[in-house]
Amino acid sequence: VHRFGSLYGLGKDQLVCLDVVGEAVRWRQPLAEGSLILVDGHLVILEQMSGRLRVVAADPEGFRERASLDVLGRSPAFAPPSFAGRTIYVRNHQEMVAVDVVGSDGAR
């Protein structure tokens, strides 16, 4: 995903932030393989094999995890997360889970 001149991607066992203009790697973070979307300046990552949901600041200065939650009972999840309203949706082959997002001000 692209945000303000930085490109974030999740590949084999690492999350990477690239400088789009200079084409340089800004940072790398070991992380399980999965899929990601951008929501309100945060990367929402669903780890493929564990079903763990992670929220990471989309920050070119470094990796900052904001939240982490096992949402699918450690079951594989191959579909990317979805976002609507103030809810993140994740699914695997057996179930679907909705996670309400609460802002720093307590608003849902």
C-alpha positions in Angstrom: 0.0 0.0 0.0 1.1 3.6 -0.7 1.0 6.4 1.9 2.7 9.8 1.6 5.7 8.7 -0.4 6.2 5.4 1.4 5.3 2.0 0.0 4.5 -0.8 2.6 4.5 -4.4 1.6 4.3 -7.8 3.4 6.4 -10.5 1.8 7.9 -13.7 2.9 8.4 -13.3 6.6 8.9 -9.5 6.7 7.0 -6.2 6.5 9.0 -3.6 4.5 8.7 0.2 4.1 10.2 1.6 0.9 10.9 5.2 -0.1 9.0 5.6 -3.4 11.1 8.5 -4.6 14.6 7.3 -3.6 13.7 3.7 -4.0 15.5 2.9 -0.7 14.4 0.5 2.0 13.5 2.6 5.0 13.0 -0.3 7.4 12.2 -4.0 7.6 10.5 -5.9 10.3 10.3 -9.7 10.7 6.6 -10.6 10.5 4.6 -13.7 9.5 3.3 -13.8 5.9 -0.2 -12.4 5.4 -2.2 -9.6 3.8 -2.6 -5.9 4.6 -4.8 -3.0 4.0 -4.4 0.7 5.0 -7.0 2.2 7.4 -6.8 5.7 8.9 -3.0 5.8 8.7 -2.5 2.3 10.0 -1.6 -1.0 8.4 -4.1 -3.6 9.3 -2.4 -7.0 8.8 -3.9 -10.5 9.0 -1.2 -13.1 9.4 -2.0 -16.0 7.0 -1.3 -19.1 9.1 -2.0 -17.9 12.7 -5.1 -15.8 12.1 -3.5 -13.0 14.2 -4.7 -9.4 13.4 -2.1 -6.7 13.9 -2.4 -2.9 13.6 0.8 -1.1 12.8 1.4 2.6 12.3 2.1 3.5 8.7 5.2 5.4 9.7 8.3 5.7 7.5 10.5 6.3 10.6 10.0 2.8 11.9 7.9 -0.2 12.9 5.3 0.7 15.7 2.8 -1.9 16.5 -0.4 -0.4 18.0 -2.4 -3.6 18.6 -2.4 -7.3 18.2 -5.1 -9.9 18.6 -5.7 -13.6 17.9 -9.0 -13.4 16.1 -9.4 -16.6 14.2 -8.4 -19.2 16.8 -5.0 -19.8 15.2 -6.7 -21.0 12.0 -5.3 -20.1 8.5 -6.8 -17.1 6.8 -6.1 -16.4 3.2 -8.5 -13.5 2.5 -7.3 -10.0 3.3 -9.1 -8.0 6.1 -11.9 -5.6 5.2 -12.9 -2.4 6.8 -16.3 -0.6 6.8 -17.6 2.1 9.2 -15.5 1.5 12.3 -15.2 -2.3 12.0 -12.5 -4.6 10.7 -13.7 -7.9 9.3 -11.6 -11.0 8.9 -12.5 -14.5 7.8 -11.2 -17.9 7.2 -12.9 -21.0 5.7 -14.9 -21.6 8.9 -15.8 -18.3 10.4 -15.9 -14.5 10.1 -15.0 -12.1 12.9 -15.9 -8.4 13.3 -13.6 -6.2 15.4 -14.8 -2.8 16.4 -12.1 0.0 16.2 -11.8 2.3 19.1 -9.9 5.5 18.7 -7.5 7.1 21.2 -10.4 9.4 22.3 -12.6 6.3 23.1 -14.8 6.9 20.0 -15.9 3.8 18.1 
